[in-house]
Amino acid sequence: MEEIKKQLETTIAQGFNRIIISNKTNKTYEYRRIELNKVVVKGKEKYQVSRYTEKQVFQDNINIEETVSVLMDIFPDKLKQVNIFTNNKEVSFKCSKSGKLLKNSRMLTTAESRNDKSDIATHNRQKNYILKEGMVVPPLVDMGVFTKDGKVVASMYDKFKQINRFIEMVDDVIKNHNRDTINIIDFGCGKSYLTFILYYYLVELKGKKVNIVGLDLKEDVIKKCNQTAKKYGYDGLVFELGDINGYKSDMPVDMVVTLHACDTATDYALYNAVKWNATYIMSVPCCQHEMNKSIASDTLGPMMKYGIIKERTAALATDALRGVMLEYCGYKTQLLEFVDLAHSPKNILIRAVKTNVTKDKKEKSLEEAKTMCEFFGVEPTIVSLLKNK
């Protein structure tokens, strides 16, 4: 062991960008691969240790002087191969069955050297993501965002960031959820890409017991989604055929998700969430025709003669009214920028969390909604549904 330690110390002292430890010696060892990558934390160089299981990755940072002791704890008893990369060279160590240390080194090609630096830059860019490269996330593979070994497909990097953005928004509000079970209704679920990822995040990464019901009007979509949930082994995820308006849930609802429910379907989803006293609401509205058809404002007349201006004004006003009415119903509400999976200009996410609101604050919110309705000359569905709650 002293010889192994000496060889590692000598190699590492020459500097390195990345270390990969792999190839199980002990088949019961929980990690299949461990990587060390150079990162900068608060202006100081450190190494981020990523430990990969079959489904998850766990990370922490170490100081440079701790590198050898971390390696010696793993190599060769648990993992029997070490690859150390510098800017232009790869040095590999492997233990034979007889316990002999085998060492090999080679110069990296120009392309390999460039790619390795790019990998490090990408790692630094992604280090705070909740869903990270190397995780085995079946929906991301099926969507073409990840390769089968968990690498981000280069052309899908924007989508990868967008998915993480959604999960970050959810993560931010459930930190204070003090029960192990979360019940979720996903209205207008469609093909449910984000629904599957949400389930993975809550079950696999957060360790929650989750019941999710996805609702949609398309029978073929519901059938396909149920088949996919079964394929992944997602027992707490089911899909039902039905209309948002009038839908009744058999379980207490903690969260309502509605991503791109068309026009007033978003309003009925929000109404149901309020009616059920759901703690969390995550809503990305879609095509908002109602207010666009009905705006009647002399003041805004010169603007409204331009179709695109009228359309966008109506959409923004509708979302603002949704936010104000949720505040009236006792929710702390934010309208956040969210770029959807289709790169749509409809990029506002309404995030609302149930909280204690004073009577004065509720009355103020209702007055704000009435003022907006008078200004635009229309009372949209969201106001009609919630003003008497």
C-alpha positions in Angstrom: 0.0 0.0 0.0 2.9 2.3 0.7 4.2 1.8 -2.9 0.7 2.7 -4.3 0.5 5.8 -2.1 3.9 6.9 -3.2 3.1 6.5 -6.9 -0.1 8.4 -6.6 1.5 11.2 -4.6 4.2 11.5 -7.3 1.7 11.7 -10.1 -0.7 14.1 -8.4 2.1 16.4 -7.4 2.6 17.1 -11.1 -0.9 18.6 -11.2 -4.1 17.3 -12.7 -7.5 18.4 -14.1 -9.6 15.3 -13.5 -9.4 11.9 -11.9 -11.7 9.0 -12.6 -11.9 6.0 -10.3 -13.8 3.0 -11.7 -14.1 -0.8 -12.1 -15.4 -2.4 -8.9 -13.1 -4.6 -6.9 -15.8 -5.1 -4.2 -19.1 -5.9 -6.0 -21.1 -4.7 -3.0 -19.6 -1.2 -3.0 -22.4 1.3 -3.6 -20.6 3.6 -6.1 -19.8 2.5 -9.6 -17.6 5.5 -10.5 -16.1 8.4 -8.6 -14.7 11.5 -10.3 -12.6 14.4 -9.0 -12.9 17.6 -11.0 -11.1 20.9 -10.5 -13.6 23.7 -9.5 -13.3 27.2 -8.1 -15.2 27.9 -4.9 -15.1 31.5 -3.6 -12.0 32.2 -5.5 -10.1 29.1 -4.3 -9.3 26.0 -6.3 -10.8 22.8 -4.9 -11.7 19.4 -6.2 -15.3 18.4 -6.4 -15.8 14.7 -5.7 -18.8 13.1 -7.5 -19.8 9.6 -6.3 -22.1 7.8 -8.8 -24.5 5.1 -7.9 -26.7 3.4 -10.5 -29.3 6.2 -10.2 -27.9 9.1 -8.3 -24.8 11.3 -7.8 -23.5 12.7 -4.5 -21.0 15.5 -4.4 -18.8 17.3 -2.0 -15.7 19.5 -2.2 -12.2 18.7 -0.9 -9.0 20.6 -0.6 -6.1 19.7 -2.9 -4.0 18.2 -0.1 -6.8 15.7 0.7 -6.7 14.1 -2.8 -4.4 11.2 -2.0 -6.2 10.2 1.2 -9.5 10.2 -0.7 -8.0 8.0 -3.4 -6.4 5.6 -0.9 -9.7 5.1 0.8 -11.2 3.8 -2.5 -8.3 2.4 -4.5 -7.7 -0.5 -4.9 -10.0 -2.2 -2.3 -13.2 -0.8 -3.6 -12.5 0.4 -7.2 -9.4 -1.0 -8.9 -8.7 1.5 -11.7 -7.6 5.2 -11.5 -7.2 7.5 -14.5 -5.5 10.8 -13.9 -5.7 13.5 -16.6 -3.4 16.6 -16.9 -3.6 19.1 -19.7 -1.8 16.9 -22.1 -1.3 13.4 -20.5 -3.3 10.5 -19.1 -1.8 8.3 -16.4 -3.6 5.2 -15.5 -3.2 2.8 -12.5 -4.7 -0.6 -12.2 -4.3 -3.5 -9.7 -4.0 -7.0 -11.1 -5.7 -10.0 -9.4 -2.3 -10.8 -7.8 -2.2 -7.3 -6.3 0.5 -6.0 -8.6 0.2 -2.3 -9.5 0.2 -1.7 -13.2 0.9 1.8 -14.5 0.6 3.3 -17.9 0.8 6.8 -19.4 0.1 8.3 -22.7 0.0 11.7 -24.3 -3.4 13.1 -25.1 -4.2 14.1 -28.7 -5.0 17.7 -29.3 -8.7 16.9 -29.6 -8.8 14.9 -26.4 -7.0 17.6 -24.5 -9.5 20.2 -25.8 -12.5 18.0 -25.0 -11.2 17.3 -21.5 -10.9 21.1 -20.8 -14.3 21.5 -22.2 -15.7 18.8 -19.9 -14.2 20.6 -16.9 -15.7 23.9 -18.0 -19.1 22.2 -18.4 -18.8 20.6 -15.0 -18.2 24.0 -13.4 -21.1 25.4 -15.3 -23.4 22.6 -14.2 -22.2 22.1 -10.6 -25.2 23.7 -9.0 -27.8 21.9 -11.1 -30.1 19.5 -9.3 -30.2 17.1 -12.2 -26.6 16.4 -13.1 -24.7 14.6 -15.8 -24.0 11.1 -14.8 -27.4 10.5 -13.2 -29.4 7.7 -14.7 -32.7 9.5 -15.4 -34.8 7.4 -17.8 -37.1 10.3 -19.0 -34.1 12.4 -19.9 -32.7 9.5 -21.9 -36.0 8.9 -23.7 -36.3 12.6 -24.4 -32.9 12.6 -26.0 -31.5 15.0 -23.5 -29.1 12.4 -22.0 -27.2 9.7 -23.6 -27.6 6.2 -22.1 -24.6 6.7 -19.9 -25.9 10.0 -18.6 -24.1 12.6 -20.7 -25.9 15.7 -21.9 -26.4 15.6 -25.7 -24.7 18.8 -26.9 -27.6 20.0 -29.0 -30.0 19.5 -26.0 -28.1 21.6 -23.5 -30.6 24.4 -23.5 -33.4 22.0 -22.8 -31.3 20.4 -20.0 -31.0 23.9 -18.4 -34.8 24.6 -18.8 -35.7 21.3 -17.1 -33.4 22.1 -14.2 -34.9 25.5 -14.0 -38.3 24.0 -13.4 -37.0 21.5 -10.8 -35.2 24.3 -9.0 -38.4 26.3 -8.8 -40.2 23.3 -7.2 -37.2 22.5 -4.9 -37.3 26.1 -3.6 -40.9 25.8 -2.3 -40.9 22.2 -0.9 -37.9 22.7 1.3 -40.3 23.4 4.2 -42.7 20.5 3.4 -42.6 18.6 6.6 -44.4 15.4 5.5 -42.9 12.5 3.7 -45.9 12.2 1.3 -46.7 14.7 -1.4 -49.9 14.4 -3.5 -49.9 16.2 -6.8 -52.4 16.8 -9.6 -51.0 17.7 -13.0 -53.7 19.3 -15.1 -53.3 19.2 -18.9 -50.3 16.9 -18.6 -49.9 16.2 -22.3 -46.9 13.9 -23.0 -45.8 14.5 -19.4 -42.1 14.9 -19.9 -41.8 17.2 -16.9 -44.2 15.1 -14.9 -41.9 12.1 -15.1 -38.9 14.2 -14.2 -40.8 15.7 -11.3 -41.6 12.2 -10.0 -37.9 11.1 -10.4 -36.7 14.2 -8.5 -39.2 13.9 -5.6 -38.8 10.1 -5.2 -35.2 9.3 -6.2 -33.5 12.5 -5.0 -35.7 13.8 -2.2 -36.8 10.4 -0.9 -40.5 11.4 -0.7 -43.5 9.2 -1.1 -45.3 10.7 -4.0 -48.8 10.3 -5.6 -49.1 12.1 -8.9 -52.2 12.1 -11.1 -51.9 13.4 -14.6 -55.1 14.6 -16.3 -55.6 15.2 -20.0 -58.3 15.0 -22.7 -56.4 12.9 -25.2 -57.0 9.2 -24.7 -54.0 8.0 -26.7 -51.7 10.3 -24.7 -53.1 9.0 -21.4 -52.6 5.4 -22.6 -49.0 6.1 -23.6 -48.1 7.9 -20.4 -49.5 5.0 -18.2 -47.4 2.5 -20.3 -44.3 4.7 -19.8 -44.9 5.0 -16.0 -45.1 1.2 -15.8 -41.9 0.8 -17.8 -40.0 3.1 -15.4 -41.5 1.4 -12.4 -43.1 4.7 -11.2 -45.8 3.1 -9.0 -47.1 6.4 -7.6 -47.7 8.0 -11.0 -51.0 7.4 -12.9 -52.7 9.2 -15.7 -56.5 9.7 -16.2 -58.7 10.9 -19.0 -60.8 13.9 -17.9 -61.6 17.6 -18.0 -60.0 20.1 -15.6 -63.4 21.9 -15.1 -65.3 19.8 -12.6 -62.5 17.3 -11.9 -62.8 15.8 -8.4 -59.8 14.3 -6.5 -60.0 11.3 -4.3 -57.0 12.4 -2.3 -56.0 15.6 -0.4 -53.9 17.7 -2.8 -50.6 19.3 -1.8 -49.6 20.6 -5.2 -51.3 21.5 -8.4 -49.1 21.7 -11.6 -50.5 23.1 -14.8 -48.1 23.5 -17.7 -49.5 25.1 -20.9 -53.2 24.4 -20.1 -54.9 26.4 -22.9 -56.7 29.7 -22.2 -59.3 29.4 -19.4 -58.2 25.8 -18.6 -55.5 27.4 -16.5 -58.1 29.4 -14.6 -60.1 26.2 -13.7 -56.9 24.5 -12.6 -56.1 27.4 -10.3 -59.7 27.4 -9.0 -59.4 23.7 -8.2 -56.1 24.3 -6.4 -57.7 27.0 -4.3 -60.8 25.0 -3.6 -58.7 22.0 -2.4 -56.5 24.4 -0.3 -53.4 23.1 -2.1 -50.2 24.3 -0.5 -48.3 24.8 -3.7 -49.2 25.9 -7.2 -46.9 25.8 -10.3 -48.6 27.1 -13.4 -47.2 28.0 -16.8 -50.2 29.5 -18.8 -50.7 29.0 -22.5 -52.7 30.7 -25.3 -54.9 33.3 -23.6 -57.7 34.2 -25.9 -60.4 35.3 -23.5 -59.1 38.8 -22.6 -57.7 39.3 -26.0 -61.2 39.1 -27.5 -62.8 41.3 -24.9 -60.5 44.2 -24.1 -62.6 47.4 -24.3 -60.5 50.4 -23.3 -60.6 53.8 -24.9 -57.3 54.7 -23.2 -55.5 51.7 -24.8 -57.2 52.1 -28.2 -54.1 53.3 -30.1 -52.2 50.3 -28.8 -54.9 47.7 -29.3 -55.1 48.4 -33.1 -51.8 46.4 -33.4 -52.6 42.7 -33.1 -49.4 41.5 -31.6 -49.4 44.3 -29.0 -53.0 43.5 -28.1 -52.2 39.8 -27.7 -49.2 40.3 -25.5 -50.9 42.9 -23.4 -53.9 40.6 -22.8 -51.6 37.7 -21.8 -49.6 39.8 -19.4 -52.8 41.4 -17.9 -54.4 38.0 -17.5 -51.4 36.6 -15.7 -51.2 39.6 -13.4 -54.8 39.2 -12.5 -54.2 35.5 -11.8 -51.4 36.5 -9.4 -53.5 39.1 -7.7 -56.4 36.8 -7.2 -54.2 34.0 -5.8 -52.9 36.6 -3.3 -56.5 37.4 -2.4 -57.1 33.7 -1.8 -54.2 33.6 0.7 -51.2 32.6 -1.5 -47.8 34.2 -1.6 -47.5 34.6 -5.3 -44.6 35.1 -7.7 -44.5 35.5 -11.5 -41.2 34.1 -12.6 -39.4 33.9 -15.9 -39.5 30.4 -17.3 -38.5 29.3 -20.7 -40.5 26.3 -21.7 -39.4 23.2 -23.6 -40.5 24.5 -27.0 -38.7 27.8 -26.6 -42.1 29.5 -26.6 -42.5 33.3 -25.8 -45.1 32.2 -23.2 -42.4 32.1 -20.6 -44.1 33.1 -17.3 -44.5 30.7 -14.4 -46.9 31.5 -11.6 -45.6 30.0 -8.4 -47.9 30.3 -5.4 -47.5 29.0 -1.8 -50.3 29.0 0.7 -49.7 31.3 3.6 -51.4 33.4 6.3 -52.8 36.6 4.8 -54.4 39.4 6.8 -57.9 40.6 6.0 -56.6 44.0 5.0 -54.2 42.5 2.5 -56.9 40.3 1.0 -59.2 43.3 0.5 -56.4 45.3 -1.1 -55.7 42.5 -3.6 -59.4 42.3 -4.5 -59.5 46.1 -5.0 -56.4 45.8 -7.3 -58.2 43.2 -9.4 -61.3 45.3 -9.7 -59.3 48.3 -10.8 -57.5 46.2 -13.5 -60.9 44.8 -14.7 -62.3 48.4 -15.0 -59.3 49.6 -16.8 -59.4 46.8 -19.4 -63.2 46.8 -19.6 -63.4 43.0 -18.9 -63.8 40.6 -16.0 -61.9 37.4 -17.0 -62.7 33.9 -15.8 -60.1 33.9 -13.0 -61.7 36.9 -11.3 -65.3 35.5 -11.7 -64.2 32.1 -10.2 -62.2 33.4 -7.2 -63.8 36.7 -6.1 -66.3 35.0 -3.9 -63.9 32.5 -2.3 
